Amino acid sequence: MAAAVERGLVGVGRGRARQAATGLGLADLLLGRVTSVEHGRLQELPIHSWYVGMYAQDTWRATNRVTFNLGLRWEPYFGLSADNGAVYNFSLDRFRRNIKSTVFVNAPAGLLYPGDEGFPSGRTGLNKQWWNLSPRVGVAWDVNGDGRMALRAAYALTYDFMTSDYHQINSSSPPFGNRSLITDPPGRMDDPYAHVGGDPHPIVTNRDTQYPAFGAFGTMDPDINSPRVQNWNVTLERQIGTNWGVAASYLGAYTDRLWAQTAINPGIYMGLEPCTLNGVFYRVCSTNANLNVRRVLYQENPAEARLIGAMDLNADIGWQEYRGLKLSVQRREARGLSLTGNYTWSRCVGTDTPNTFSQISSGYTNPDDPEFDRGYCDQDRTHLASITLGAETPEFAGGAMRALASGWRASGIVSMQSGSRINVITGRDNAFTGVRGQRPNQISNDVYGGKTLTNYFNRAAFAQPASGTYGNLKRNALTGPNYWSVDMAISRQLGVVGMQTLELRLEAFNLFNNFNWGIPGSSENAGGVIANFNSGAFGRITTMAGAPRIIQLGVKYAF
């Protein structure tokens, strides 16, 4: 049995303006355009969590050639406790029944805090999950009974624990961090808060705290459970001769209950004709500027929803599926030479969105259909290969040869892999939902153009979707350039006097100075690798992957 407690403190201040209205930052600046303004105070999140686990295992030798390994682990999930009470839940049913908090009396209907009726016990906001059981089984078969060929298979179901980052969605929201999100403000840079009655910050937290208009919220499903992973593999190993061995492995994994965000208060597309919303006439009914009054909750209850802007729900609905074939060869050290080589051919698909910060609607693209984001995993690589080689010169008998050539050691690593997955986004909110990361339409199969530094992707193969629609391009549909590199080291250790030694070492990284192209027109963030179709740099490679050739010489004297 094992038990542990984790404590920590997360503190983050957030306030930034994103500029991407025209696709060119300088043009946005000259026009005074602001795509969105995020504003909040320092987050304070002292946390602690208990981990408890019990396990039992046994090894059973069924016959002289067959061995079983069996295990069972019990690992309940208790969640992370926010010691300062900066945690809450949201109930759509309570919102619709106009039930308000008694802890923060000015909170919009539907929000529950520690101390409110219906809030889970403690300060995690989650119900305890007691029945996380993890079975494991493995079997090894000596096929011929001579120890030279073995067939192995294994299966395991395991659980993971989530980090404290997810509780930042609570500590940054009103009435704690008082995070607000303003989209395409009519006042632009001069006064982005003009249309909501002025800047409400700073806000002091107490029972009577006044909530800012259209504050940004993120909430947790109180019945959320820790992610679980099922792994299985089958491996055939064979020894060849005295020093060589080969193996072939089938690898599989299925991960579900991944935590992912879904916008539960997105905007509703109402067409581009003139309309009147909340007593205000709009020449175009669906614009980014009137997003908050087009949101789902606002259409149900404007009086309460005027305090709720973006709201994301964390739920355990994401999944990933991995399949791979791994081929290995090994030569154990003999006569000064050793070698290890591995090649993996694999595929990973799923609907999970990477761990992104909630409250900014950067989770599932279509809130009504998470499966719309089914695509390749961020970590998917079709081909992965590596070779590691080691060699050592023998002890020569002759005086000159012994002094000059004996005892030199050389090692090298060759690494090769397919390009990383790239998610192409529109850079615009064509669906007018307020959800980020929407994808364009693919209108041609010739997506890669000339694969040159200036034209790696074919811009003409994509198009912005029509207003109110989502693009048909799959998530992570494209791949970047392949990568390969060779690293090498040469060393020799010389005896000086007694136990004293002198070691000479020469190392070279990226020995052949290969220019590995960077990811075309993209950036890496918590949402994986993305390429913005709305950017002028789309399809252009302006960076390199890995490092240029680096050579270093070292001398070590031991005494």
C-alpha positions as CSV (number, residue, x, y, z in Angstrom):
1,M,0.0,0.0,0.0
2,A,1.2,3.5,-0.8
3,A,-0.1,6.9,0.2
4,A,1.3,10.4,-0.5
5,V,0.3,14.0,-0.3
6,E,1.2,16.7,-2.8
7,R,1.2,20.4,-2.0
8,G,1.9,23.3,-4.3
9,L,1.1,26.9,-5.1
10,V,0.3,28.2,-8.6
11,G,0.4,31.9,-9.2
12,V,-0.1,33.4,-12.6
13,G,-1.1,36.9,-13.7
14,R,-2.7,37.3,-17.1
15,G,-3.4,40.3,-19.2
16,R,-2.9,40.4,-22.9
17,A,-4.3,41.5,-26.2
18,R,-4.3,39.3,-29.2
19,Q,-4.0,40.9,-32.6
20,A,-4.9,38.8,-35.7
21,A,-8.0,40.6,-37.1
22,T,-6.4,41.2,-40.5
23,G,-3.8,38.5,-40.5
24,L,-1.0,41.1,-40.2
25,G,0.0,42.4,-36.8
26,L,1.2,45.7,-38.1
27,A,-2.0,46.3,-40.0
28,D,-4.0,45.5,-36.9
29,L,-1.9,48.0,-34.9
30,L,-2.5,50.8,-37.5
31,L,-6.2,50.1,-37.6
32,G,-6.5,49.9,-33.8
33,R,-8.0,46.4,-34.1
34,V,-7.9,44.0,-31.2
35,T,-9.2,40.5,-31.8
36,S,-9.6,39.8,-28.1
37,V,-8.5,41.3,-24.7
38,E,-7.9,39.0,-21.7
39,H,-7.6,40.6,-18.4
40,G,-7.2,39.3,-14.9
41,R,-5.3,39.6,-11.6
42,L,-2.6,37.3,-10.0
43,Q,-3.9,33.8,-9.5
44,E,-3.3,32.3,-6.1
45,L,-3.8,28.6,-5.8
46,P,-2.4,26.7,-2.8
47,I,-3.3,23.1,-3.4
48,H,-2.8,19.6,-1.9
49,S,-3.8,16.2,-2.9
50,W,-3.8,12.7,-1.5
51,Y,-2.7,9.6,-3.5
52,V,-3.6,6.2,-2.2
53,G,-2.8,2.9,-3.9
54,M,-2.8,-0.8,-3.1
55,Y,-1.4,-3.5,-5.3
56,A,-0.7,-7.3,-5.4
57,Q,1.4,-9.3,-7.8
58,D,2.5,-12.8,-8.4
59,T,4.7,-14.7,-10.8
60,W,3.5,-18.2,-11.7
61,R,5.7,-20.6,-13.6
62,A,3.1,-22.8,-15.3
63,T,5.6,-25.1,-17.0
64,N,9.4,-25.1,-17.5
65,R,8.8,-23.0,-20.7
66,V,5.8,-20.8,-19.8
67,T,5.7,-18.1,-17.1
68,F,2.9,-15.8,-16.1
69,N,3.1,-12.4,-14.3
70,L,-0.1,-11.3,-12.7
71,G,-1.0,-8.1,-10.9
72,L,-3.9,-5.9,-9.7
73,R,-3.7,-2.4,-8.4
74,W,-6.4,-0.3,-6.7
75,E,-5.9,3.5,-7.2
76,P,-8.8,5.7,-6.3
77,Y,-8.9,9.3,-7.5
78,F,-9.5,12.1,-5.0
79,G,-8.7,15.2,-7.1
80,L,-6.8,18.3,-6.0
81,S,-8.0,20.4,-3.1
82,A,-7.8,24.2,-3.4
83,D,-7.0,25.3,0.1
84,N,-8.2,28.9,-0.4
85,G,-11.5,27.7,-1.8
86,A,-10.8,29.1,-5.3
87,V,-12.9,26.4,-6.9
88,Y,-16.5,26.2,-8.3
89,N,-18.8,24.1,-10.5
90,F,-21.5,25.1,-12.9
91,S,-24.9,23.5,-13.2
92,L,-27.0,24.1,-16.3
93,D,-30.0,22.9,-14.5
94,R,-29.5,25.4,-11.6
95,F,-28.9,28.2,-14.2
96,R,-32.2,27.4,-15.9
97,R,-34.0,27.4,-12.5
98,N,-32.3,30.6,-11.6
99,I,-30.7,29.2,-8.4
100,K,-27.9,31.4,-7.2
101,S,-25.0,30.9,-4.8
102,T,-25.2,31.8,-1.1
103,V,-21.5,32.1,-0.8
104,F,-21.0,34.8,-3.5
105,V,-24.4,36.4,-3.7
106,N,-23.7,38.3,-6.9
107,A,-22.6,35.3,-8.9
108,P,-24.7,34.4,-11.9
109,A,-27.2,31.6,-11.5
110,G,-25.8,28.1,-11.9
111,L,-22.4,28.6,-10.2
112,L,-21.7,26.6,-7.0
113,Y,-18.9,27.2,-4.5
114,P,-17.7,25.3,-1.4
115,G,-20.5,25.8,1.1
116,D,-23.3,25.9,-1.4
117,E,-25.9,23.1,-1.4
118,G,-25.1,20.5,-4.0
119,F,-21.3,21.3,-4.1
120,P,-19.2,18.1,-3.6
121,S,-17.7,17.7,-0.2
122,G,-14.3,19.3,0.4
123,R,-12.6,21.8,-1.9
124,T,-11.9,19.8,-5.0
125,G,-15.2,20.4,-6.8
126,L,-15.1,16.7,-7.7
127,N,-16.7,13.6,-6.5
128,K,-14.3,10.9,-5.3
129,Q,-13.7,8.0,-7.7
130,W,-13.2,4.9,-5.6
131,W,-13.2,2.0,-8.1
132,N,-10.1,2.6,-10.3
133,L,-8.9,-1.0,-10.6
134,S,-5.8,-1.8,-12.7
135,P,-5.3,-5.4,-13.8
136,R,-2.0,-6.4,-15.4
137,V,-1.0,-9.7,-17.0
138,G,2.1,-10.9,-18.9
139,V,3.2,-14.2,-20.3
140,A,6.6,-15.4,-21.6
141,W,7.0,-18.7,-23.6
142,D,10.3,-20.3,-24.4
143,V,9.3,-21.6,-27.8
144,N,12.0,-24.3,-28.4
145,G,13.0,-24.8,-24.8
146,D,16.6,-23.8,-25.5
147,G,16.4,-20.1,-24.5
148,R,17.1,-18.8,-28.0
149,M,13.5,-17.9,-29.1
150,A,10.9,-16.3,-26.9
151,L,7.3,-15.2,-27.4
152,R,6.1,-12.6,-24.9
153,A,2.7,-10.8,-24.5
154,A,1.4,-8.4,-22.0
155,Y,-1.7,-6.3,-21.2
156,A,-2.2,-3.6,-18.6
157,L,-4.8,-1.0,-17.6
158,T,-3.4,2.0,-15.8
159,Y,-4.5,5.4,-14.6
160,D,-2.9,8.8,-14.6
161,F,-3.2,11.8,-12.2
162,M,-3.9,15.2,-13.5
163,T,-1.8,18.3,-12.6
164,S,-2.9,21.4,-10.8
165,D,-3.0,23.4,-14.0
166,Y,-6.6,22.5,-14.5
167,H,-7.6,24.3,-11.3
168,Q,-6.3,27.5,-12.8
169,I,-9.6,27.8,-14.6
170,N,-11.1,28.3,-11.2
171,S,-8.5,30.6,-9.6
172,S,-8.4,32.9,-12.6
173,S,-12.2,33.3,-12.9
174,P,-14.4,35.8,-11.1
175,P,-14.5,36.4,-8.2
176,F,-10.9,35.1,-7.7
177,G,-8.6,36.0,-10.6
178,N,-11.5,37.9,-12.2
179,R,-10.5,37.0,-15.7
180,S,-12.5,38.6,-18.4
181,L,-12.4,38.1,-22.2
182,I,-13.5,40.9,-24.6
183,T,-13.8,39.9,-28.2
184,D,-13.3,42.5,-31.0
185,P,-14.3,45.4,-28.8
186,P,-16.1,48.3,-30.6
187,G,-13.9,50.7,-28.7
188,R,-10.8,49.0,-30.1
189,M,-7.5,49.8,-28.5
190,D,-8.6,53.2,-27.2
191,D,-11.3,51.9,-24.9
192,P,-12.0,48.1,-25.2
193,Y,-14.3,48.2,-22.1
194,A,-16.5,51.1,-23.3
195,H,-19.4,48.9,-24.4
196,V,-19.6,47.0,-21.1
197,G,-19.7,50.0,-18.8
198,G,-15.9,50.6,-18.4
199,D,-13.0,48.7,-17.0
200,P,-14.1,46.8,-13.8
201,H,-10.6,45.9,-12.7
202,P,-9.2,45.7,-10.1
203,I,-11.8,43.6,-8.3
204,V,-11.6,42.8,-4.6
205,T,-12.9,39.3,-3.7
206,N,-15.5,39.0,-0.9
207,R,-19.0,37.8,-0.4
208,D,-20.5,40.8,-2.2
209,T,-18.0,41.0,-5.1
210,Q,-19.5,42.5,-8.2
211,Y,-18.9,40.2,-11.2
212,P,-17.6,41.8,-14.4
213,A,-19.7,41.7,-17.5
214,F,-19.2,38.6,-19.6
215,G,-16.5,37.2,-17.4
216,A,-14.5,34.2,-18.6
217,F,-15.2,30.9,-16.8
218,G,-13.9,27.3,-16.9
219,T,-15.6,24.5,-14.9
220,M,-15.1,20.8,-14.2
221,D,-17.5,18.0,-14.5
222,P,-17.8,16.9,-10.8
223,D,-17.9,13.3,-11.9
224,I,-14.7,13.5,-13.9
225,N,-12.3,10.6,-13.4
226,S,-8.6,10.3,-14.0
227,P,-7.5,9.2,-17.5
228,R,-6.8,5.6,-18.1
229,V,-4.6,3.8,-20.6
230,Q,-4.9,0.2,-21.9
231,N,-1.6,-1.1,-23.3
232,W,-0.9,-4.4,-25.0
233,N,2.0,-5.9,-26.9
234,V,3.2,-9.1,-28.5
235,T,7.0,-9.6,-29.1
236,L,8.9,-12.4,-30.8
237,E,12.6,-12.5,-30.0
238,R,15.2,-14.6,-31.6
239,Q,18.9,-15.0,-30.8
240,I,21.1,-15.5,-33.9
241,G,24.5,-17.0,-33.5
242,T,26.4,-16.0,-30.4
243,N,26.1,-12.2,-30.4
244,W,23.1,-11.2,-32.5
245,G,19.5,-10.8,-31.5
246,V,16.4,-9.7,-33.4
247,A,12.9,-8.9,-32.3
248,A,9.5,-7.9,-33.8
249,S,6.8,-6.3,-31.6
250,Y,3.2,-5.3,-32.1
251,L,2.3,-2.4,-29.9
252,G,-1.1,-1.2,-29.1
253,A,-2.7,1.4,-26.8
254,Y,-6.1,2.8,-26.2
255,T,-6.4,5.9,-23.9
256,D,-9.8,7.2,-22.9
257,R,-11.2,9.6,-20.3
258,L,-8.7,12.2,-21.4
259,W,-9.6,15.6,-20.0
260,A,-10.6,18.0,-22.8
261,Q,-12.5,21.3,-22.9
262,T,-15.8,22.0,-24.6
263,A,-17.3,25.4,-24.9
264,I,-20.7,25.3,-23.2
265,N,-21.6,28.9,-23.9
266,P,-20.6,29.4,-27.5
267,G,-22.1,32.0,-29.8
268,I,-25.0,31.1,-32.1
269,Y,-24.7,31.9,-35.7
270,M,-27.7,34.1,-36.7
271,G,-27.0,35.0,-40.3
272,L,-25.6,38.1,-41.8
273,E,-28.9,40.0,-42.3
274,P,-29.8,43.0,-40.1
275,C,-31.3,42.1,-36.7
276,T,-32.1,43.5,-33.3
277,L,-30.5,41.8,-30.2
278,N,-31.3,42.9,-26.7
279,G,-32.8,46.1,-28.0
280,V,-29.7,47.0,-30.1
281,F,-29.9,47.1,-33.9
282,Y,-27.1,45.4,-35.9
283,R,-26.7,45.9,-39.6
284,V,-25.0,42.4,-39.6
285,C,-26.6,40.1,-37.1
286,S,-23.5,37.8,-36.6
287,T,-20.3,39.7,-35.9
288,N,-17.4,39.1,-33.6
289,A,-18.4,42.4,-31.8
290,N,-21.8,41.1,-30.7
291,L,-20.6,37.6,-29.8
292,N,-21.6,37.8,-26.1
293,V,-25.2,38.6,-26.8
294,R,-25.4,35.8,-29.2
295,R,-24.2,33.2,-26.7
296,V,-26.3,30.2,-25.8
297,L,-26.9,31.1,-22.2
298,Y,-27.6,34.7,-23.0
299,Q,-30.4,33.7,-25.3
300,E,-32.0,31.7,-22.4
301,N,-31.6,34.2,-19.6
302,P,-30.0,37.6,-20.5
303,A,-30.3,38.9,-16.9
304,E,-28.0,36.2,-15.5
305,A,-25.9,35.4,-18.6
306,R,-24.8,39.1,-18.9
307,L,-22.1,38.1,-16.4
308,I,-21.0,34.9,-18.3
309,G,-18.9,35.1,-21.4
310,A,-16.7,32.2,-22.5
311,M,-17.3,29.2,-20.4
312,D,-15.4,25.9,-21.0
313,L,-16.3,22.5,-19.4
314,N,-13.5,20.1,-18.6
315,A,-14.8,16.5,-19.0
316,D,-13.2,13.1,-19.5
317,I,-14.4,12.6,-23.1
318,G,-11.2,12.6,-25.1
319,W,-9.6,9.4,-26.5
320,Q,-6.5,8.2,-28.4
321,E,-5.7,5.0,-30.2
322,Y,-2.2,3.9,-31.1
323,R,-0.9,1.0,-33.2
324,G,2.7,0.3,-34.0
325,L,5.1,-2.3,-35.4
326,K,8.6,-2.2,-33.9
327,L,11.6,-4.0,-35.4
328,S,14.8,-4.3,-33.5
329,V,18.3,-5.7,-34.0
330,Q,21.1,-5.9,-31.4
331,R,24.7,-7.0,-31.4
332,R,26.1,-7.2,-27.9
333,E,29.6,-6.1,-27.4
334,A,32.1,-8.5,-28.7
335,R,35.6,-7.9,-30.2
336,G,35.1,-4.2,-29.4
337,L,31.9,-3.7,-31.5
338,S,28.3,-3.2,-30.4
339,L,25.2,-2.2,-32.3
340,T,21.5,-1.5,-31.5
341,G,18.9,-0.6,-34.2
342,N,15.2,0.2,-33.9
343,Y,12.6,1.0,-36.5
344,T,8.9,1.8,-35.6
345,W,6.0,2.2,-38.1
346,S,3.0,3.5,-36.2
347,R,-0.2,5.5,-36.3
348,C,-2.0,7.4,-33.6
349,V,-5.5,8.9,-33.9
350,G,-8.0,10.4,-31.5
351,T,-10.4,13.2,-30.6
352,D,-8.4,14.6,-27.7
353,T,-7.4,18.2,-27.7
354,P,-4.1,19.0,-26.0
355,N,-4.2,20.4,-22.5
356,T,-5.1,24.0,-23.1
357,F,-6.0,26.7,-20.6
358,S,-9.7,26.9,-20.3
359,Q,-11.9,30.1,-20.5
360,I,-10.7,31.1,-23.9
361,S,-12.7,28.5,-25.9
362,S,-9.7,26.7,-27.4
363,G,-11.0,23.1,-26.9
364,Y,-13.2,21.1,-29.3
365,T,-13.9,23.0,-32.5
366,N,-17.6,22.0,-32.7
367,P,-19.0,22.1,-29.2
368,D,-21.9,19.9,-30.3
369,D,-19.7,17.2,-31.8
370,P,-16.3,16.4,-30.2
371,E,-15.9,13.7,-32.9
372,F,-15.5,16.5,-35.4
373,D,-12.0,16.8,-34.1
374,R,-11.1,13.2,-34.8
375,G,-7.7,13.2,-36.4
376,Y,-4.0,12.4,-36.0
377,C,-2.5,12.8,-32.5
378,D,0.0,15.6,-32.0
379,Q,2.7,13.1,-31.2
380,D,2.0,10.9,-34.3
381,R,5.1,10.0,-36.3
382,T,4.7,7.4,-39.1
383,H,8.3,6.4,-39.1
384,L,10.9,6.5,-36.3
385,A,14.3,4.9,-36.6
386,S,17.6,5.0,-34.7
387,I,20.9,3.2,-34.8
388,T,23.5,3.3,-32.0
389,L,27.0,2.0,-32.7
390,G,29.9,1.6,-30.4
391,A,33.5,0.4,-31.2
392,E,36.8,0.2,-29.3
393,T,40.2,-0.5,-30.8
394,P,42.1,-3.5,-29.4
395,E,45.3,-3.5,-27.4
396,F,48.1,-3.6,-30.0
397,A,51.3,-5.4,-29.3
398,G,53.8,-3.1,-31.0
399,G,55.2,-0.2,-28.9
400,A,54.3,2.6,-31.4
401,M,50.9,1.1,-32.3
402,R,50.1,0.4,-28.7
403,A,50.8,4.0,-27.8
404,L,48.9,5.6,-30.7
405,A,46.0,3.3,-31.5
406,S,45.1,1.2,-28.5
407,G,42.0,1.9,-26.4
408,W,40.2,4.4,-28.6
409,R,36.4,4.4,-28.2
410,A,34.0,5.6,-30.8
411,S,30.2,5.8,-30.5
412,G,27.6,7.2,-32.8
413,I,23.8,7.7,-32.9
414,V,21.8,8.1,-36.1
415,S,18.3,9.5,-35.6
416,M,15.6,9.7,-38.3
417,Q,11.9,10.4,-38.1
418,S,8.9,11.5,-40.2
419,G,7.7,15.1,-40.0
420,S,5.6,16.3,-37.1
421,R,1.8,16.6,-37.4
422,I,0.6,20.1,-38.3
423,N,-2.9,21.5,-37.6
424,V,-4.0,24.1,-40.1
425,I,-6.3,26.7,-38.7
426,T,-8.3,29.5,-40.4
427,G,-7.1,32.3,-38.1
428,R,-10.7,33.5,-38.2
429,D,-14.0,32.8,-36.5
430,N,-15.9,31.9,-39.6
431,A,-18.5,30.0,-37.5
432,F,-19.0,33.0,-35.3
433,T,-19.1,30.8,-32.2
434,G,-16.1,32.3,-30.4
435,V,-14.3,29.0,-30.4
436,R,-10.7,29.2,-31.5
437,G,-8.7,26.8,-33.7
438,Q,-11.3,26.4,-36.5
439,R,-9.9,24.7,-39.7
440,P,-10.3,25.7,-43.4
441,N,-11.8,23.8,-46.3
442,Q,-9.6,21.5,-48.3
443,I,-10.4,22.1,-52.0
444,S,-7.5,20.2,-53.6
445,N,-5.5,17.1,-52.9
446,D,-2.3,18.9,-53.9
447,V,-1.7,20.3,-50.4
448,Y,2.1,20.4,-50.4
449,G,2.8,22.5,-53.4
450,G,6.6,22.5,-54.2
451,K,7.8,21.6,-50.7
452,T,10.3,24.4,-50.9
453,L,11.4,26.8,-48.2
454,T,9.1,29.5,-49.5
455,N,6.2,27.3,-50.6
456,Y,6.0,24.1,-48.6
457,F,2.2,24.2,-48.5
458,N,0.0,25.0,-51.4
459,R,-2.2,27.9,-50.3
460,A,-4.5,27.3,-53.2
461,A,-5.5,23.9,-51.8
462,F,-7.3,25.6,-49.0
463,A,-10.1,28.1,-48.6
464,Q,-11.9,29.9,-45.8
465,P,-15.3,28.3,-44.9
466,A,-18.5,30.1,-45.5
467,S,-19.9,32.1,-42.7
468,G,-21.6,30.0,-40.0
469,T,-19.8,26.8,-41.1
470,Y,-16.8,24.7,-40.1
471,G,-14.1,23.6,-42.6
472,N,-13.8,20.0,-43.8
473,L,-10.0,19.7,-43.3
474,K,-9.2,17.1,-40.6
475,R,-7.3,18.0,-37.5
476,N,-3.5,17.5,-37.9
477,A,-4.0,16.5,-41.5
478,L,-0.5,17.8,-42.7
479,T,3.0,16.8,-41.9
480,G,6.2,18.8,-41.8
481,P,9.6,18.0,-43.2
482,N,11.4,14.8,-42.2
483,Y,14.3,14.9,-39.7
484,W,17.7,13.1,-39.5
485,S,20.9,13.7,-37.6
486,V,24.1,12.0,-36.7
487,D,25.9,12.5,-33.4
488,M,29.4,11.0,-32.7
489,A,31.9,10.9,-29.9
490,I,35.6,9.7,-29.9
491,S,37.5,9.3,-26.6
492,R,40.6,7.7,-25.1
493,Q,41.6,7.2,-21.5
494,L,45.3,7.3,-20.7
495,G,47.0,6.1,-17.5
496,V,49.3,8.6,-16.0
497,V,50.7,7.6,-12.6
498,G,49.1,5.0,-10.2
499,M,45.3,5.6,-10.2
500,Q,45.6,8.9,-12.1
501,T,44.1,9.1,-15.6
502,L,43.7,11.5,-18.4
503,E,40.7,11.3,-20.7
504,L,40.6,13.0,-24.1
505,R,37.1,13.4,-25.7
506,L,35.9,14.8,-29.0
507,E,32.1,15.2,-29.6
508,A,30.2,16.3,-32.7
509,F,26.5,16.9,-32.7
510,N,24.8,16.9,-36.2
511,L,28.1,15.7,-37.5
512,F,27.3,16.3,-41.2
513,N,25.7,19.7,-40.5
514,N,22.4,18.6,-42.0
515,F,20.0,21.5,-42.4
516,N,16.8,20.1,-40.9
517,W,13.9,22.3,-42.0
518,G,11.7,23.8,-39.3
519,I,7.9,23.6,-39.3
520,P,6.5,25.7,-42.1
521,G,4.7,28.9,-41.1
522,S,3.7,27.6,-37.7
523,S,4.3,27.7,-34.0
524,E,4.3,25.3,-31.1
525,N,2.1,25.9,-28.1
526,A,-0.1,24.0,-25.7
527,G,-2.4,23.2,-28.6
528,G,0.3,21.4,-30.6
529,V,1.9,22.6,-33.8
530,I,-0.3,24.9,-35.8
531,A,-0.2,26.7,-39.1
532,N,-2.3,29.8,-39.5
533,F,-3.9,29.9,-43.0
534,N,-4.7,33.6,-42.4
535,S,-1.0,34.5,-41.9
536,G,1.2,35.8,-44.6
537,A,3.9,33.3,-43.5
538,F,1.7,30.3,-44.2
539,G,3.7,27.6,-45.9
540,R,7.0,29.3,-45.4
541,I,9.9,27.8,-43.5
542,T,11.9,30.4,-41.5
543,T,13.5,28.2,-38.8
544,M,15.5,25.1,-38.5
545,A,14.8,22.0,-36.4
546,G,17.5,20.8,-34.0
547,A,20.9,22.4,-33.9
548,P,23.6,23.2,-36.4
549,R,26.9,21.2,-36.2
550,I,28.5,21.6,-32.8
551,I,32.0,20.3,-32.1
552,Q,33.4,20.3,-28.7
553,L,36.7,19.0,-27.2
554,G,37.1,17.9,-23.6
555,V,39.9,16.9,-21.3
556,K,39.4,15.3,-17.9
557,Y,42.1,14.6,-15.4
558,A,41.2,12.2,-12.6
559,F,43.4,11.8,-9.5
